[in-house]
Amino acid sequence: MDMDSASSVVLQALTQATSQDTAVLKPAEEQLRQWETQPGFYSVLLNIFNNHMLDVNVRWLAVLYFKNGIDRYWRRVAPHALSEEEKTSLRAGLITNFNEPVNQIATQIAVLIAKVARLDCPRQWPELIPILLESVKGQDGLQQHRALLTFYHVTKTLASKRLAQDRRLFQDLASGIYSFACSLWSHHTDCFLQQIYARDEAAALSSLERTLLSLKGSNTCTDTCTHATNLHYHAKTCNHLLAQHVTKLCDCFISGRQVGSDSTCREKLEKTIILYTKVLLDFLEYHPCAFIPLIQRSLEFAVTYVFTPAGEGVTFERFIVQCMNLIKMIVKNDAYKPAKNIDDSKPESLEAHKIKTAFFTHPTLTEIGRRLVSHYFLLTEEELAMWEEDPESFAVEETGGDSWKYSLRPCTEVLFLDIFHNYSQTLTPVLLDMVQNLQVYNAVGLAAYELFDNVDFDQWFKNQLLGELQVSHHRYKLIRRRVIWLIGQWISVKFKSDLRPLLYEVILSLMQDPDLVVRIETATTLKLNILLIEQFLPYLESIFGLLFQLLQQVTECDTKMQVLHVISCVIERVGIQIRPYVGCLVQYLPLLWKQSEEHNMLRCAILTTLIQLVQGLGAESKNLYPFLLPVIQLSTDVSQPPHVYLLEDGLELWLVTLENSPAITPELLRIFQNMSALLELSSENLRTCFHIVNGYIYLSATEFLQNYAESLCRSFCDLLKDITNEGRVQVLKVVEIALKVSPMLGAHMFQPLLPAVFRGIVDGERYPVVMSTYLGIMGRVLLQNFSFFSSLLSQMASECNQEMDQLLGNVIEMWVDRMDNITQPERRKLSSLALLSLLPSDNSVIQDKFCGIVNICVEALHDVMTEDPETGTFKDCMLMSHFEEPKLSDDEEPPTEQDKRKKLLALEDPVHSVSLQQFVYEKLKAQQALMGDQGFGALMETVDTELVRQLQEFLQGL
């Protein structure tokens, strides 16, 4: 592209592209798009946006096209990449001057330069940083500002690179400019302060802008240096500068009073102060030992402005939060605490502890404690207004979650807890005195664990708090809410059980309070209070009904989630006792689910409630299937976007639905179509997926395996190629359960997996739990499906090029050798039954392994036989003759439908229906009949005499 002729053409196209007329704009945009890959196009754009005489909109568009071109064509490997010659010319042109008069364009140019720097600096663009630093030192105000702006964006972009080599390069760069970057901030801060005192507001604002920019740049370097291994090199410089800046920060606050009504200046000053305190917090967090010289001045600064009159009128919320975090991190920092044995303490820990001890004197702690309680714990006018105008939002904001780092109220409470925990000996008398005089419930609730021995809460509850809750005046709602919250804090700390019925009466009353916030707080307290079911049951119907009314009344998603969580806790705690009272909730949840289509976190709360509902309803949960099964289907379908939020709870709901299902339904069976994609994910939910598969096998093995065993086998084969040993065990357990429930169909359906099991046994699998599961699977096949075992043995002999008898001998030998890998008594008995099933036999290989088989049998007999002390005879303790409904205490969960299915299945399982003692006796007698007394006697002589003695003892009386 010829530069001279092209400039006018491109300028015209850019001008047309700024038009509001689409007939003019569209062709111009298409023309510019075609030029994007033309050599010289970006050089023309550079000339256009550097020409301050042209229209601002045209220049703006030229910058944007240039910036987009960097993303697409600057890399060497990009299609239509810019030539190295043109890039060299463009880099030089970008930093020839820093005098852009338009702020918005200057910012875009700075971002543009940063994008190029990310790709080329420092290797292809070593001169960038030196030129920026030189321009920053210049006397021209505009040039200095633009260079600072560019410096900030460049350092921020370079610091964001994550490859180790790039990180090292930037750390080296930051090390070289760190001191200069910090001194820039110091210089511009001094200028700002001088100009404020001189009442030169325009100059002060300009200096403040430079102060903010230089601080952003130095903060980027600080972050890098605090993460770098060579921090010790900078620690001294950093400490010196930070120490100076603490003083300057105080001056900035004094200057805040000077700023007066200039809102722009005030806003920038606040941003500067917040950014500086962030530097302090980062430095403290990442390198606490290097921060020790700053502890004293930082505490003095923070405490002065937050807990004394010095900060009144000049501090603002975000700054107070930062200061409280600073105090909290110093108080709580483990690096500042001596070891239990003082002699084991590090010198720097002792030094920090000494500084803290000297600072936190009794008067200082008393003032901090009193001011936290009497000033920062109080509701503000804005909060009270919010309570009146929007109670739900107020209630949600008050329970703020992880907002302690950013919001004043939770930050205040966290600081109070940390200060009180570390200095409880000093602060306990102060707080108790305030309780008697001011009734500061918030502080006593937060410090409940610390005040355990100092407050007789039961008496306080009966003699005073109960009366507070019964005052119904509208203005007393603040007290009612705080008192019920306070009780919630103390319930798990110190509260007599015989007082709980009295508390339930109070909760029942407060759940009907005219104030919504009080009702929400009461509901939250309730979930902490259901300990003894028999005490709560008389109130269950009324309280559950009121909770449901509250759920219907609130409209905010966060509040509905909060109430649903309480409802879930109630259902979980009372179990099947909830059944008579959930009809209204069951009817409402489908409507709530539909209304919450755009609110996935609310849907998660609904899923949690459904999980508890299904467990509480048991087999009756089948009545929920028209709503329940589509919910499970959606939540576990990985092709649906909501699954990102709903999957974990959806899988849990799916599992409990199966466990409580009385019978399979076509719809319940159809949901399993989601499973193949879930198994492909191999996520942390894989274990739950396996439990779901097992649930289907227990529920209806025949229908399930006929429909899904083939696809399940494919998924399992893929999984076994790349899965942990624990994962292998989970896969194999599914096969084992299928063989246990349906020996014939299970072996047929999972046939593709069995050769790997066989090979694992023969090869002597090293991981004991996997080997144990292999033997459990093979034991089922051998004992309950011998014809299939024979065909598998024939197949494996052909694959291994061995005789069947030789291979069978290897299997038995490995089985005997690895019997100790099997730790479950059921599997040990199964192994002995399975190997005994090979008898009687005239096969020389089996007779050769007879000693090993008897050894396993005697070990298993020791596992399962118990002696009757009256008769001296032995009995197989694993035998089950009939199914009994267990007798449950009030706190015990009734058996699920799946538990019942497992019990019934156990009645047919050889492990629980065949006497090992009798089986051993019958098999040995059959072998004796086959071989004759003399031959059998010779066979028994191969067995250790002590084993023979133990065997005879077990078989006495048969």
Order of alpha helices (4+ residues) and beta strands (2+ residues): alpha-alpha-alpha-alpha-alpha-alpha-alpha-alpha-alpha-alpha-alpha-alpha-alpha-alpha-alpha-alpha-alpha-alpha-alpha-alpha-alpha-alpha-alpha-alpha-alpha-alpha-alpha-alpha-alpha-alpha-alpha-alpha-alpha-alpha-alpha-alpha-alpha-alpha-alpha-alpha-alpha-alpha-alpha-alpha-alpha-beta-beta-alpha-alpha-alpha-alpha
